[in-house]
Amino acid sequence: MKKFKALIAVFVSVMLLSACGTNNKNVQNGEISSTETPDKQQEVILADTLPEELSLWHEVTRYTGDTDGDGSDENVVLLTSAEYDEDGEFFWNDGQNWALYVEDRGETYLLLNEYLNAGSVYFEVLDFYMEDGAQPGINVIVSTSSGFSLTSYTFSEDESGYAKLSAYDSSEATVAGTNRRFSSIPEY
């Protein structure tokens, strides 16, 4: 498990550094202008009501802490539609639905809600040195038999929501029909 966490930490660090390097912002005369193309616009997840079916799903894990830099705690909750077996352990099927959301003082932000065939979802909460102007964030790692993605979320006060940045998605780098040959990420 320690090797898995170390692998994820190294991968996340490399991907975040890569994402920072591809920001395509130019500074001229003290003004910042973005050269991002319209198809690479950053999506913002706004507060909304959770879909009703999520109330029937089971909690996998939760984190309580400041995820938006406002000094108060939020809850980050990971759910799955997988059922429990007679021993109280998850009964993982070939695929199940997954959801990840943030609860913040009566507001709910649904970051992920999707069915994964032979896949799993993991998340980590990043705490930066906010005195240096950095923001906390949430990284979501989705691993399936055919791909891997890492998506980062940071709270945007200007947009009143979580800005979504796809740091890596193997489906963008491969042709349809390509499956991973190997992954050391544990499968359920």
Buried (B, 14 or more C-beta within 10 A) or exposed (E): EEEEEEEBEEBBEEBBEEBEEEEEEEEEEEEEEEEEEEEEEEEBBEBEEBEEEBEEBEEBEEBEEBBBBEEEBBBBBBBBBBEEEEEEEBEBEEBBBBBBBBBBEEEBBBBBBEEBEBBBBBBBBBEEEEEEEEBBBBBBBBBBBBBBBBBBBBBBEEEEBBBBBBBBBBEEEEEEEEEBEEEEBEEE
